[in-house]
């Protein structure tokens, strides 16, 4: 049974043709979503209620044109997930991710069944990317943590993961579950973190995070979400 609701809508951003209409009809039948085919140059009017997904045909919107296209979106669609379809290869995917805030990437050779599964995942708020792309992004997060923050505050990669989860409001038990370690290990790491940043409790640690790391703290939860997503 489909996990989507009748109000789920996918905007397929492409040039209209018989082939794209057949694709849209198939996706609609298999996912239970309302598929609206729309030209890249068209404007959005009277947006439907319910979950939305923007599925961009990269054959009809070049990667370099994505930022400008995103800027033209209505303000009420600022948080709508965007996925790119017909991506050629890993390098093309990385280029697309560097230009646009994509939640999903579908390669040109993806099966229709995989695309349908990915659409369901994206509408449920998950990410959808291939294993090789996830691995590259996770590597980026790890390097970003190490290079950007370790020299400034002396924290290890694991300590940066824990302090990031701490900043999101996670309890010791939740941190332990997310990092697959014991709660005792989390407490030991927190002791070392508090000593390094010269604070005595969680409130002081949160204040230190806000003052020293601010909004550029890397989203470790996003990286771990990437690890959990996979294509069959």
Secondary structure, 3 states (H helix, E strand, C coil): CCCCCCCCEEEEECCCCHHHHHHHHHHHHHHCCEEEEECCCCCCCCCCCCCEEEEEECCCCCHHHHHHHHHCCCHHHCCCEEEEEEECCHHHHHHHHHHCCCCEEEECCCCHHHHHHHHHHHHCCCCECCHHHHHHHHHHHHHHHHHHHHHHHCCCHHHHHHHHHHHCCCCHHHHHHHHCCCHHHHHHHHHHHHHHHCCCCHHHHHHHHHHHCHHHCCCHHHHHHHHHCCCC
